[in-house]
Amino acid sequence: MKVVGLNIMAGRVAATLVEKRLGRTDLLDSFAVPFASDDELRAVLRERSRNWSGARIVSAVPGHLFSQRTLRLPFWDRKRLEKALPFELEDAVPFPMDSVILDHLVLQEGKLLSGNVERQDARVLCMMAHKAALRAHLELLLSAGIDPHAVAPSSAGLYAVAKMMKTEGSALLVSGNDLCLVKDGAVQAVRSFSGSSAAGGLRHVLQAIETEQGSRVEKIVLLSADESVRKTATELDVPVEDVAPELGGKSAADPVSLGLAVSAEPNFRQGELAYRLADRGARRMRNAVIVAGVVSAMLFGVNLGVKFTIVQSGYGKLDKQIREVYQQTFPEAKTVLDPARQMRESLLDAKKRLGSLGTGTSVLDVMKAVTDGIPKEVRVSFSEFVLEGERLKLQGEASSFESVDKIKAELQKAPVFSEVLVQDTRMGVENKVKFRMEIKLKSAQ
């Protein structure tokens, strides 16, 4: 599997492409290039992403956009932490919890003795981001034709790189505005700061980390060139060591993007922002189609059996065969008086429960209406078909904006649809137009 770590900073975009296979990870490509505007950034991403087909993309949001807090909890497995963190932080967050997304990194795990009892213990870095900031980041990438599978703070990429490196003593790893304190080979703290002056932010964060840890940072490990950081370290009398992160003997152009490419967590694409969110309506539609297919296949088999029995044995054997088929198909039936009639009633009941909507229109009817409504001269591909209640949501790609208008006009003529709305159209990759539609089904009379 190929994975891309993408790191967009102020005026600079970097990416690292790795391939994971058979327990090893290889560095395939890495770059870091400047940009002067959002349009130039989009152009860079469109050009570079041509080589990312089929790859998992993990994109970084600047770490200073995240709030964080370190907690100590008596367990460290991920599922229990995900359930516990909202309750642990609810009283400390000054805004509604449904406006943010939470995730975490485990800084340290182990076992402690409490009296004579040994118990689990973990030091957890909880991170929180506003949905608005995450949504703005995703919209920027989508405008360049990129839909990342995961989103993480840039500091998480540095955290992953720190765990790959061997360091001695107390060392502060620095890359851009992200810092990671490693002491005796273990990550102790992860921080990010905002502002255009990395040196000023470094001075304050360094002092805060030393106060929090109760010990002095012995050296600064500079992972990406930054003369202002080097100057500040000299003024603070802290030794500086330049290190270029490597994977398999190959150097990466950017440590944060490398860390994102090799790490599986955290991921802030959750809930409504999740990548290709599974929808209940879609699952219901899929189940209904499966049930309809099974029932159709069953009826086809029964029909063949009936014809064969008539020819071979006459009506007496036919009646016996129908009873046997019915009993095999519906073993829960207690009495078999008229198997043909009972089978029809059971089938109608199954369609009513699983294959029918409140409008009286079946799922297959809706799918057929959409298919028949597409003009023959229009080429279109659908990536989403969600039927929920009396509303159908479509998402796909067409060759032009005119094609989208033709599709809307033809679907509006379908007898099962009362209203067709185009909610969004935008230019995607390869000069194709991405669109979203919402269609309201006619109510049963």
Secondary structure, 3 states (H helix, E strand, C coil): CEEEEEEEECCEEEEEEEEEECCEEEEEEEEEEECCCHHHHHHHHHHHHHHHCCCEEEEEECHHHCEEEEEEECCCCHHHHHHHHHHHHHHHCCCCHHHEEEEEEEEEEEEEEECCEEEEEEEEEEEEEEHHHHHHHHHHHHCCCCCCCEEEEHHHHHHHHHHHCCCCCEEEEEECCEEEEEECCEEEEEEECCCCCHHHHHHHHHHHHHHHHCCCCCEEEECCCCHHHHHHHHHCCCCEEECCCEECCEECCCHHHHHHHHCCCCCCCCHHHCCCCCCHHHHHHHHHHHHHHHHHHHHHHHHHHHHHHHHHHHHHHHHHHHHHHHHHHCCCCCCCCCHHHHHHHHHHHHHHHHCECCCCCEHHHHHHHHHHHCCCCCCEEEEEEEEECCEEEEEEEECCHHHHHHHHHHHHCCCCEEEEEEEEEEECHHHCEEEEEEEEECCCC
